[in-house]
Structure formats: C-alpha cells, structure tokens
Amino acid sequence: MTFSEFMATLLKIRLILQDRILILIMPAMFWLDGLNTVYRQNKITERSTDSRTSLKK
C-alpha cells in the first residue's frame, strides 16, 4: 500500500465518520444551545431582580 492509497482510505473513513458524527452531534448541539438560552435567560432575570432589590434599599 502506497502513501497516497493510505491517505485516500483515511479520507474515505473520515468522510464516513463525519456523516455519522454529524448525525450524532446535531441533536447534542441543539440541546446545548437550548441549555445555553435557558441559562442566559436565568442570568438576565437574576440581574433584573438584583436591580429591583438594590432600588428598594
């Protein structure tokens, strides 16, 4: 097996894996994005409650 043949097989394997990985990663990406949005909204609400309490003092 020559070096170029080896590289060609690696590329094929990578392309096959890439498709599989994308199928696996896409839902995880959406899930993480959802978590991130929820976290950000919580931070925003915390800040607004903090400002409200500081105004009362």
C-alpha positions in Angstrom: 0.0 0.0 0.0 1.5 3.3 -1.1 1.3 6.5 0.9 -1.3 8.1 -1.4 -3.5 5.0 -1.2 -3.3 5.1 2.6 -4.3 8.8 2.5 -7.2 8.0 0.2 -8.5 5.4 2.6 -8.1 7.7 5.5 -10.1 10.3 3.7 -12.9 7.8 2.9 -13.0 6.7 6.5 -13.1 10.3 7.7 -15.9 11.2 5.3 -18.0 8.2 6.5 -17.2 9.0 10.2 -18.0 12.7 9.6 -21.5 11.8 8.4 -22.1 9.5 11.5 -20.6 12.1 13.8 -22.8 14.9 12.4 -25.9 12.7 12.9 -24.8 12.2 16.5 -23.6 15.8 17.1 -26.5 17.7 15.6 -29.1 16.8 18.4 -26.5 17.5 21.0 -25.7 20.9 19.5 -29.4 21.8 19.6 -29.7 20.5 23.2 -26.6 22.5 24.3 -28.0 25.6 22.5 -31.3 25.2 24.4 -29.5 24.9 27.7 -27.4 28.0 26.9 -30.5 30.0 26.1 -32.2 28.9 29.4 -29.0 29.7 31.3 -28.8 33.2 29.7 -32.4 33.9 30.5 -31.9 32.9 34.1 -28.9 35.3 34.3 -31.0 38.1 32.9 -33.8 37.5 35.4 -31.3 37.4 38.2 -29.8 40.7 37.2 -33.3 42.4 37.0 -34.2 41.1 40.4 -30.8 42.3 41.8 -31.5 45.8 40.4 -35.0 45.7 41.9 -33.7 44.8 45.4 -31.0 47.5 45.2 -33.6 50.1 44.3 -35.6 49.2 47.4 -32.6 49.7 49.6 
